[in-house]
Structures are given as C-alpha cells and as structure tokens.
C-alpha cells in the first residue's frame, strides 16, 4: 500500500465524502524542502543541494466530466470554484491563484485538462522558508495531470518549470527553480544536486545514519526581500568589476576562490565579502557531495557550520534569532553541524544529526532558544523523503 494512504489522507477522504457525493479516486502530494547547503548561489548560476521533507501538500480528488474545478482547502477553511476556460487572478483568496496558475501553466504546455473535485491539506509550515508554495504547485500539477490521464506526458524537470512559471507569471512572485525541482524529483534518502545554470541534476545518496532537525525561529522576515534584492545587485556589481581581469566570466559561478583573492583589489570591501560567500559556498557544495558520498557526516557537518559563518559574516543575512537557533542545535554532541537555510533574517535553521539524537537537539532548542529570543520556536524532526507522488484510492 502507498505511504500516501495514511491516516492524514483518510481524514481528507472523509471530508471529501461529506463535501461532495461519492468517493475520491486518487491522492497526489508535493513535499516541502530544506536546502542542506548552497545558499544564495542559485541566482549566481551556482549549485544547490536540497532534500525533500516528510511534510507535504496533499490532494484527494476525482476527475469531472466538465471543465469546472471545485477545491476546498482545509488549512484556510475555504472553498473555491472556477472554470478552466475562465482563469482570473483572485485578490480575495490568494491561495487559489497557485491552483489556477498551475492549471494555466499546464494549458500553456498545450495540454487539455479536465475539471476536478478536490480537498487539499498541507503540513508544510507557511512562511517558514520550507517551500510550502512549491509544494502546493507541484501537488496541484500532479492532481490535474492524473485526473486528465496525462501522467507521464511531462518529465519531472518540465513539471518543475511549469510550477515555477505558475508562480512567476500568474501569481506574480519571483522565485528560482530549486524548490519546484526538489519537490518533483526528490528521492528518499537522497539529496538532489542541482546545477542552476544548466538545470542538470544528480541524486546524491544520504548516509543511512543521517537525520535532520529543522528549527523554525518564528521571527519576522521583514528584511528578507529588500536584502535579497541588495545582495543580487552586489553580486552583479562584483561580476561586472571582476570582468576587467576575467573577461570570460558571466556569473560568480565562474570564479574560483584563488581568482577572487588575486583580484580582490578591484572590488569595494562589501562587494568582495558578498562575492567571497558565493564563491566559497559553491565550493562547499562540491565538498558536501563528496562528504556524503564517502559517508563522512563529520565533514558534512563542518561544511554546514562553515556555510552559516559565511552567511552571517560575509553575506550578512543571518539574525540574532537564527544565530541563537544554530547555537542551540550545536550545543548537543549528536549534532554534526547546523546552519540557517533559506533567504535568511528569520525562517529556519537545519541541523544534521546522528540517529537517535533528534529529541536531544529538539530539547536543546526548546531550552535555549526562548531564553535568547523570547520567542517560542517550532521544531520538525524529519528524514529525507520522496518527491511528488500519486496513488489510486481503492
């Protein structure tokens, strides 16, 4: 029996029966993600190494014989109906735009969709940097494709791009491709190495003795968007100045640490620091892949620690809350390493933990983090999960 047909799905099925007459025919999921390493490298044509989480957005659904879509969100307690031939942005119920956006983006691929009746639910925390929006997009795409008899027509990378286009062009939110890629293509006990320039990818086995603990700071991320734009501009400035000595480069991806040091005199101090983070972080991603392949979790943890220090000191996107979360995680001997994950200024940190030590790390977070911040955190203990799935409901 599919892992999707669990107690949570049974709750959705029961709600479906009450809301619509009859039974749902299938369940579809799209997981959230956490990035192990490779932060602020994506828009510099670099490398990222995310994993899919055991938290997802999930649909139970059945196809209709017309083009109407009826969907109920258990989180928002709201129902919405729309016609696939009349998709219009909804200012009043923002979550519905992700559903309609995916339908629009699939149609832009030349696919003819059928309507669905659906109930959906997600346990990826919203606004935490764990990609609840990508999880929703990917689950929606899987539900529409399955209901329309189109599973297998698009490969995983194309589904990811369809989901990204929905968010960029219909919802109107600028995002990279990493979140959708890992939500579609993730695999249990594997990280996904993504080359953000070529969009080629490779599954990297995670050692069986690796577990993850994610700490949600629940701190304001109000600075994140403005700082994100500043950092992008600083990186572009760095590339423009470095091209005086390195005319072949088009992004920081093309610069080595040795080259950066040789030509640092071309850069203002702050721009040099920003570039040093991106260049060293790309190198750390490669070293992390090698460490995981060798089963060297001590080295992997050291690289995560170094990533956090670089994000804090050179890229200046950490915060007192994130630093307190990371310090609490690292206080436990069973923690190999910990770092902020996501854009920074709030959101989550991730720790690589020895099996059986997850609760000790969680306890340390609950003991130390509130004293440092006066904020009560959320903690998620997880292993590395599969990407998007669809299963029939018998």
Secondary structure, DSSP 8 states (H G I E B T S, - for coil): --TTSSHHHHHHHHHHHHHSSS---EEEEEEEEEEEE--S-GGGT-EEEEEEEEEEEEEEEEE-SSSEEEEEETTTTEEEEEETTB----SS-THHHHHHHHHHHHHHTT-----EEEEEEE-S-TTSSS-HHHHHHHHHHHHHHHHTT-TTTS-HHHHHHHHHHIIIIII-----SHHHHHHHH-BTTEEEEEETTT--EEEEE--TTEEEEEEE-----TTHHHHHHHHHHHHHHHHHHHTTT-TT-SSGGG--HHHHHHTGGGS-HHHHHHHHHHHHHHHHHHHHHHHHHTT-HHHHHHHHHHHHHHHHHTS----HHHHHHHHHHHTSTTEEEEEEESSSSSSEEEEEEETT-HHHHHHHHHHHHHHHHS---EEEEE------EEEE--
